[in-house]
Amino acid sequence: MENNKMSKWAIVPVMLCFFTMGFVDLVGAASNHVQADLGLTEAQTYFIPSLVFFWFLIFSVPTSALMNRIGRKNTVLVSLGITLLSLLLPLFGNSYYLMLTAFSLLGIGNAVMQTSLNPLVTNLISGDKLASTLTFGQFVKAIASFMAPLIMTWGAVAAIPSFGLEWRIVFVIYGVLGVLATICLYLTHIEEQPIEGKPSGFADCFRLLGKPMVLLCFLGIMCHVGIDVGTNTTAPKLLMERLGWSLHEAAFATSLYFIFRTIGCFSGSFILRYVSSKIFCAISAAMIVCAMLLMAFGDSQAILYAGIALVGFGNSNIFSMVFAEALKAEPQRQNEVSGLMIMGLFGGTVFPFFMGFASQAIGTVGAVAVMAVGAAYLVGFCFKMTK
């Protein structure tokens, strides 16, 4: 009974950690503010989120080895420490290279956290409740995601005391919450089971790309994250370009995306109880394609808002469905598959890289066109899924 009570209490700091996991999503809105402050080109602006997600390629698999050495809880604490350092740096200025350093650390911390936090949950929750707990964690994460643009806007227009930091006040607020999450997790006892087997290496992971379904899932994860990060950055630009809005007026577009992504995360766990993953994935992918059309050709606030909301809801459950499909494809190699799928978050680097050049060449519609390629891939992927 005591262990059961401890598990119930322990889930609270773990959920606070899921909230801090959402800090990485502030990069989309923040990159637009950095562009406005420093007069960056489109390519330089899109490079910021690209750099953040580059680190998933480097740190996801080594993190699994670190967990075997120091444990899952301690690995999450390491990720929180890196995240807190990333939030501290912008308080000393907003030069381009300082911000690149801060966002790089934010990406590294998030890569370590994404790889270690979900396995930590399995030490507290098991059986039928595990999937719903992980889904609720994504719901908590999404709250931090849609709050960030609102806090930046409030700070920029002095609706809250910003201490001269303006939009960068978000780093102070999230820093305080990050410290709280770190202290709570540190003080919480979580008993971990010994991890069997040797850590997965790069060779083990990349060898699985020779399996057709694993490769398709890896590309699916890349498309999901590319659309996610791309929408964060592009949505405000669409409103500014099409409607002539200021950055502060258009900043709500990013929050709108995350509001509907949050709704999608929450409702998806219920929908998937009655609808197969294959059907729901096809519906979600079709919603994203429709959203791309609205964003590409819409010229009114209502149409653009509809497109942003639609891609938010449609993209909310793609990761979990693709991830589950990959695990089913190689049930005996789940450690390697998990590391490889997390590496797929590298799509958050690839898509913005090409979106930046496309946007600079033909306008924001070029960035939408790059995301549309990812949306089309997801539609095709659904036909390859098992029942």
C-alpha positions as CSV (number, residue, x, y, z in Angstrom):
1,M,0.0,0.0,0.0
2,E,2.8,2.4,0.8
3,N,4.5,1.8,-2.5
4,N,1.2,2.4,-4.3
5,K,0.8,5.7,-2.5
6,M,4.4,6.7,-3.3
7,S,3.7,5.9,-7.0
8,K,0.7,8.2,-7.0
9,W,2.6,11.0,-5.5
10,A,5.7,10.4,-7.7
11,I,3.6,11.0,-10.8
12,V,3.2,14.6,-9.9
13,P,6.9,15.7,-10.3
14,V,7.1,13.4,-13.4
15,M,4.2,15.4,-14.9
16,L,6.0,18.6,-14.1
17,C,8.9,17.3,-16.1
18,F,6.5,16.7,-19.0
19,F,5.6,20.4,-18.7
20,T,9.3,21.3,-19.0
21,M,9.6,19.0,-22.0
22,G,7.2,21.5,-23.7
23,F,9.7,24.4,-23.3
24,V,11.4,23.3,-26.5
25,D,8.3,24.4,-28.5
26,L,8.9,28.0,-27.6
27,V,11.6,28.1,-30.3
28,G,9.1,28.6,-33.2
29,A,7.6,31.8,-31.7
30,A,11.0,32.9,-30.3
31,S,12.7,32.7,-33.6
32,N,10.3,35.3,-35.0
33,H,11.0,37.7,-32.2
34,V,14.8,37.2,-32.7
35,Q,14.3,37.9,-36.4
36,A,12.4,41.2,-35.5
37,D,15.1,42.2,-33.0
38,L,18.1,41.5,-35.1
39,G,16.8,41.9,-38.7
40,L,17.6,38.3,-39.7
41,T,16.9,36.9,-43.1
42,E,14.3,34.1,-43.6
43,A,17.1,31.5,-43.9
44,Q,18.7,32.7,-40.7
45,T,15.4,32.6,-38.9
46,Y,14.5,29.1,-39.9
47,F,18.0,27.9,-39.0
48,I,17.2,28.5,-35.3
49,P,14.6,25.7,-35.0
50,S,16.7,23.6,-37.3
51,L,19.6,23.8,-34.9
52,V,17.4,22.9,-31.9
53,F,16.3,19.6,-33.4
54,F,19.6,18.7,-34.9
55,W,20.7,17.5,-31.5
56,F,18.2,14.7,-31.5
57,L,20.3,13.0,-34.1
58,I,23.3,13.1,-31.9
59,F,22.1,12.6,-28.3
60,S,19.1,10.2,-28.5
61,V,21.0,6.9,-28.7
62,P,23.9,7.9,-26.3
63,T,21.2,8.8,-23.8
64,S,20.0,5.2,-23.6
65,A,23.6,4.2,-22.6
66,L,23.6,7.0,-20.0
67,M,20.3,5.6,-18.5
68,N,21.9,2.2,-18.1
69,R,24.8,3.8,-16.3
70,I,23.2,6.3,-13.9
71,G,19.5,5.4,-14.0
72,R,16.4,7.0,-15.6
73,K,15.6,9.5,-12.9
74,N,19.2,10.8,-12.8
75,T,19.2,11.1,-16.6
76,V,16.0,13.2,-16.4
77,L,17.7,15.4,-13.8
78,V,20.7,15.9,-16.1
79,S,18.3,16.9,-18.9
80,L,16.6,19.4,-16.5
81,G,20.0,20.9,-15.6
82,I,20.8,21.4,-19.3
83,T,17.4,22.9,-19.9
84,L,17.8,25.4,-17.0
85,L,21.1,26.5,-18.4
86,S,19.6,27.1,-21.8
87,L,16.9,29.3,-20.2
88,L,19.5,31.3,-18.2
89,L,21.6,32.4,-21.2
90,P,19.0,34.7,-23.0
91,L,18.8,36.8,-19.8
92,F,22.2,38.2,-20.6
93,G,21.3,39.4,-24.1
94,N,19.8,38.5,-27.4
95,S,22.7,38.4,-29.9
96,Y,22.4,35.9,-32.6
97,Y,25.1,33.6,-31.5
98,L,24.1,33.8,-27.8
99,M,20.5,32.7,-28.9
100,L,21.9,29.9,-31.0
101,T,23.9,28.7,-28.0
102,A,20.8,28.9,-25.8
103,F,18.6,27.1,-28.2
104,S,21.2,24.4,-28.9
105,L,21.3,23.6,-25.2
106,L,17.5,23.6,-25.1
107,G,17.6,21.1,-27.9
108,I,20.2,18.9,-26.2
109,G,18.3,19.0,-22.9
110,N,15.1,18.1,-24.7
111,A,16.7,15.2,-26.6
112,V,17.9,13.7,-23.3
113,M,14.6,14.3,-21.7
114,Q,12.5,12.8,-24.5
115,T,14.6,9.7,-24.4
116,S,14.6,9.2,-20.7
117,L,11.3,10.6,-19.3
118,N,8.9,8.2,-21.0
119,P,10.8,5.1,-19.7
120,L,10.8,6.6,-16.2
121,V,7.0,6.5,-16.3
122,T,7.1,2.8,-16.6
123,N,8.7,2.6,-13.1
124,L,5.5,4.1,-11.7
125,I,2.7,3.0,-14.0
126,S,2.2,-0.3,-15.8
127,G,-0.4,-2.3,-17.7
128,D,-3.5,-0.7,-19.1
129,K,-2.8,2.7,-17.4
130,L,0.6,3.2,-19.1
131,A,-0.7,4.4,-22.5
132,S,-3.2,6.8,-21.0
133,T,-0.6,8.2,-18.6
134,L,1.9,8.9,-21.4
135,T,-0.9,10.5,-23.4
136,F,-1.8,12.7,-20.4
137,G,1.9,13.6,-20.2
138,Q,1.7,14.8,-23.8
139,F,-1.3,16.8,-22.9
140,V,0.6,18.5,-20.0
141,K,3.5,19.1,-22.4
142,A,1.2,20.8,-24.8
143,I,0.0,23.3,-22.2
144,A,3.6,24.6,-21.9
145,S,3.8,24.8,-25.7
146,F,0.8,27.0,-26.2
147,M,1.5,29.2,-23.2
148,A,4.9,30.3,-24.4
149,P,3.7,32.6,-27.3
150,L,1.1,34.2,-25.1
151,I,3.8,35.0,-22.4
152,M,6.1,36.4,-25.1
153,T,3.4,38.7,-26.4
154,W,2.4,39.9,-23.0
155,G,6.0,40.6,-22.1
156,A,6.6,42.4,-25.4
157,V,3.6,44.8,-25.0
158,A,4.3,45.3,-21.3
159,A,1.1,43.7,-20.2
160,I,3.1,42.0,-17.5
161,P,6.3,43.3,-15.8
162,S,9.1,42.3,-18.1
163,F,12.1,44.0,-16.3
164,G,13.4,45.2,-19.6
165,L,13.5,41.7,-21.0
166,E,10.3,42.1,-23.1
167,W,9.4,38.8,-24.9
168,R,12.4,37.1,-23.2
169,I,10.5,37.2,-19.9
170,V,9.3,33.7,-20.9
171,F,12.7,32.4,-20.0
172,V,12.4,33.7,-16.5
173,I,8.9,32.3,-16.0
174,Y,9.8,28.9,-17.5
175,G,13.1,28.9,-15.6
176,V,11.3,29.2,-12.3
177,L,8.9,26.4,-13.2
178,G,11.9,24.3,-14.4
179,V,13.7,24.8,-11.0
180,L,10.4,23.6,-9.3
181,A,10.2,20.5,-11.4
182,T,13.9,19.7,-10.7
183,I,13.6,20.1,-7.0
184,C,10.4,18.0,-6.9
185,L,11.9,15.2,-8.9
186,Y,15.1,15.2,-6.9
187,L,13.2,14.8,-3.6
188,T,11.0,12.1,-4.9
189,H,12.1,8.5,-4.5
190,I,11.5,6.3,-7.5
191,E,12.5,2.7,-7.4
192,E,13.9,1.6,-10.8
193,Q,14.2,-1.9,-12.0
194,P,17.7,-3.0,-13.3
195,I,18.0,-2.6,-17.1
196,E,18.9,-5.8,-18.8
197,G,20.9,-6.1,-22.0
198,K,23.5,-3.9,-23.5
199,P,22.8,-0.4,-24.6
200,S,21.7,0.2,-28.1
201,G,24.4,1.6,-30.4
202,F,24.3,3.6,-33.6
203,A,25.0,0.5,-35.7
204,D,22.1,-1.4,-34.1
205,C,19.7,1.5,-34.8
206,F,20.8,2.2,-38.4
207,R,20.8,-1.5,-39.3
208,L,17.0,-1.5,-38.7
209,L,16.5,1.0,-41.4
210,G,16.9,-1.9,-43.8
211,K,13.5,-3.1,-42.5
212,P,10.9,-1.5,-44.8
213,M,8.3,-0.7,-42.1
214,V,10.9,0.7,-39.7
215,L,12.2,3.0,-42.5
216,L,8.7,4.2,-43.3
217,C,8.0,4.9,-39.7
218,F,11.3,6.8,-39.3
219,L,10.4,9.0,-42.2
220,G,6.9,9.4,-40.8
221,I,8.3,10.7,-37.5
222,M,10.5,13.1,-39.5
223,C,7.5,14.4,-41.4
224,H,5.4,14.8,-38.2
225,V,8.1,16.8,-36.4
226,G,8.9,18.8,-39.5
227,I,5.3,19.9,-39.8
228,D,5.1,20.6,-36.1
229,V,8.1,22.8,-36.0
230,G,7.4,24.4,-39.4
231,T,3.9,25.4,-38.4
232,N,5.2,27.0,-35.2
233,T,7.4,29.3,-37.2
234,T,5.3,29.8,-40.3
235,A,1.8,30.4,-38.9
236,P,2.5,33.9,-37.6
237,K,4.4,34.8,-40.8
238,L,1.2,33.9,-42.8
239,L,-0.9,36.3,-40.9
240,M,1.7,39.0,-41.1
241,E,2.2,38.5,-44.9
242,R,-1.5,38.0,-45.9
243,L,-3.3,40.3,-43.4
244,G,-0.6,42.9,-42.7
245,W,-0.6,42.2,-39.0
246,S,2.3,43.0,-36.7
247,L,4.3,40.3,-35.0
248,H,2.5,40.8,-31.7
249,E,-0.9,40.5,-33.4
250,A,0.1,37.4,-35.3
251,A,1.8,35.7,-32.3
252,F,-1.5,34.1,-31.2
253,A,-1.3,31.8,-34.3
254,T,1.3,29.7,-32.7
255,S,-0.8,29.4,-29.5
256,L,-3.8,28.5,-31.7
257,Y,-1.9,25.6,-33.2
258,F,-0.9,24.3,-29.8
259,I,-4.4,24.7,-28.3
260,F,-5.8,22.4,-31.0
261,R,-2.8,20.1,-30.6
262,T,-3.6,19.9,-26.9
263,I,-7.2,19.2,-27.6
264,G,-6.1,16.5,-30.1
265,C,-3.8,14.9,-27.6
266,F,-6.5,14.7,-25.0
267,S,-9.3,13.5,-27.3
268,G,-7.0,11.1,-29.2
269,S,-6.7,8.7,-26.3
270,F,-10.5,8.3,-26.3
271,I,-10.9,8.1,-30.0
272,L,-8.3,5.4,-30.4
273,R,-10.3,3.1,-28.1
274,Y,-13.0,2.9,-30.7
275,V,-11.2,3.6,-34.0
276,S,-8.2,1.6,-35.4
277,S,-4.9,3.4,-35.6
278,K,-4.8,2.9,-39.4
279,I,-8.2,4.7,-39.9
280,F,-7.5,7.4,-37.4
281,C,-4.0,8.0,-38.9
282,A,-5.6,8.4,-42.4
283,I,-8.2,10.9,-41.0
284,S,-5.4,12.8,-39.3
285,A,-3.2,12.9,-42.4
286,A,-6.2,14.0,-44.5
287,M,-6.8,16.9,-42.1
288,I,-3.2,18.0,-42.4
289,V,-3.4,18.0,-46.2
290,C,-6.6,20.1,-46.0
291,A,-4.8,22.4,-43.6
292,M,-1.9,22.9,-46.0
293,L,-4.4,23.9,-48.8
294,L,-6.1,26.5,-46.5
295,M,-2.7,27.9,-45.4
296,A,-1.4,28.0,-48.9
297,F,-4.3,29.8,-50.5
298,G,-6.2,31.4,-47.6
299,D,-6.4,35.2,-47.6
300,S,-8.7,35.8,-44.6
301,Q,-8.3,35.5,-40.9
302,A,-11.0,32.8,-40.6
303,I,-9.5,30.6,-43.3
304,L,-6.0,30.9,-42.0
305,Y,-7.1,30.2,-38.5
306,A,-9.0,27.2,-39.7
307,G,-5.9,25.8,-41.4
308,I,-3.7,26.4,-38.4
309,A,-6.2,24.7,-36.1
310,L,-6.7,21.8,-38.5
311,V,-3.0,21.0,-38.7
312,G,-2.8,21.3,-34.9
313,F,-5.5,18.7,-34.3
314,G,-4.4,16.5,-37.2
315,N,-0.8,16.3,-36.2
316,S,-1.4,15.8,-32.5
317,N,-1.5,12.0,-32.5
318,I,0.7,11.1,-35.5
319,F,3.8,10.6,-33.4
320,S,2.2,8.0,-31.0
321,M,0.5,6.1,-33.9
322,V,3.7,5.9,-36.0
323,F,5.8,5.0,-32.9
324,A,3.5,2.2,-32.0
325,E,3.5,0.9,-35.6
326,A,7.3,0.8,-35.5
327,L,7.3,-1.2,-32.2
328,K,4.9,-3.7,-33.7
329,A,7.1,-4.1,-36.7
330,E,10.1,-5.3,-34.6
331,P,8.7,-6.5,-31.2
332,Q,12.1,-8.2,-30.3
333,R,14.1,-5.0,-31.0
334,Q,12.1,-2.4,-29.2
335,N,15.1,-0.7,-27.5
336,E,16.7,-0.1,-30.9
337,V,13.5,0.9,-32.5
338,S,12.8,3.4,-29.7
339,G,16.2,5.0,-30.1
340,L,15.8,5.2,-33.9
341,M,12.3,6.8,-33.7
342,I,13.6,9.5,-31.3
343,M,16.4,10.2,-33.8
344,G,13.6,10.8,-36.3
345,L,12.8,14.0,-34.4
346,F,15.8,15.2,-36.5
347,G,13.0,16.1,-39.0
348,G,12.7,19.3,-37.0
349,T,16.0,20.3,-38.5
350,V,15.5,19.1,-42.1
351,F,12.1,20.7,-42.8
352,P,12.9,24.2,-41.5
353,F,16.2,24.2,-43.3
354,F,14.4,23.8,-46.7
355,M,11.5,25.9,-45.6
356,G,13.8,28.8,-44.9
357,F,15.2,28.8,-48.5
358,A,11.8,28.2,-50.0
359,S,10.3,31.1,-48.1
360,Q,13.1,33.4,-49.0
361,A,12.7,32.5,-52.7
362,I,8.9,32.7,-53.2
363,G,7.4,33.8,-49.9
364,T,5.7,32.0,-47.1
365,V,3.8,29.8,-49.5
366,G,7.1,28.1,-50.3
367,A,7.4,27.1,-46.6
368,V,3.9,25.7,-46.7
369,A,4.7,23.8,-49.9
370,V,7.6,22.0,-48.1
371,M,5.3,21.0,-45.2
372,A,2.8,19.8,-47.8
373,V,5.3,17.2,-49.0
374,G,5.5,15.8,-45.5
375,A,1.7,15.8,-45.3
376,A,1.4,13.9,-48.6
377,Y,3.9,11.3,-47.3
378,L,1.8,10.7,-44.2
379,V,-1.2,10.0,-46.4
380,G,0.7,7.4,-48.3
381,F,2.1,5.9,-45.0
382,C,-1.3,5.2,-43.7
383,F,-1.9,2.7,-46.5
384,K,1.2,0.7,-45.3
385,M,0.0,0.5,-41.7
386,T,-1.3,-2.8,-40.3
387,K,-4.9,-2.9,-39.0
